[in-house]
Amino acid sequence: MSSYISELAQPMVIVGYLGQALFFSRFLVQWIASERLKRSIVPVVFWYLSLGGGALLLAYALWRKDQVIVLGQLVGVFVYVRNLMLIRRHKEPAIPVQPA
């Protein structure tokens, strides 16, 4: 039990948990925005949270030397960056979300 607690205190484990939290928060943001507009949307912040969470999880996976997670996060980070590039290129207007 004490080795588990000491592992939780390592900085890279904290990075991994932070990455998971960011990655999960993107689903909450997307769900709340869609519920407010009563239609499915993907706000730009979804892609930024995806990129931040994916980058932190990639760093954690590299530290853990986990090839499966590294590959998955590398592909994901590429997709998130590409979506942000497409959004910027087309300068799509932000979807206004009315406060509840």
N, C-alpha and C positions, 0 to 999 in steps of 0.2 A: 504494500500500500504506500509506503513512504517513497519508493522509487517512482511510483505513478505521480505522486504529488510533486516530487522534485522535477519530473519531466514536464509537468504543466507549467512550471516556473521558467522554463527555458525560453529565451526570446523568440526563437523560431516557432515554437509551439504557439506562442501568443500571436505571431504573424499568421499562422495557419488558422487560428480561431477568428482573427479579425477578417481574414479573407473569406471565411465561411459566412461570417455575419454580413459583410458587404454583398456577397453573392446572393444570400437569402433575401436581403432587403430589396433587391431589384424586383423580386416577385411581388412583394408587398406594395411597392410603388406602382407597378403596372396594374395590379388588381384594384387599388384604390382609385387610380386615375380612370380606369375603365368603368368602375362603378359610378363614379361621379358624372361621367358623360353618358352613361347607359349604353356604351358600345366599346368594343375591344380596341384598345390603342396601345402603342408602345412609345412612351415618352422618351425623349433624348436622354434623360437622366438614367433610364434603364441601361443604356449602352455604357455610360460612364461608370455606373456601379458594377456592371459586368466586367469592364476592363480593370477596374481597381481590384475587385474580388479575384478575378482570374489571374492577375499579375501576382498578387500576394499568395494565392494558392500555388502558382507556378514556382515561386521562390521557395515555398514550403516543400513542394514535391522534389525540387532539386536538392534541397538540404537532406530530405529523407532518402534520396536516391531511388525514387519510385518512378520507374519508366512509364507505367501505365498512366499515372496522373500527369506526369510531365507531358506526354504526348497529347492527352486530352486538353490540358490547359493551353498548350502551344497553339493548337488548332482554334480553340475558343478565343484566345487573345487576338489572333489574326482576324477572326470574324468580327469581333467587337471593334477593332481599329478600322476595318474596312467599312462597317456600317457608319461609323462616325465620319469617315472620309466622304462617303456618299451623301450623308446628311449635310455636311459642310459644303460640298460641291454644288448641291442643288438648293442650298439655303432654304430648306423647307421651314415654313413658319412654325414656331412653337405652338402646340395645342394648348389654348388657355384652359386651365382647370379652375372651376369656380369653387371657392371655399364651401365646405359643407354647412 
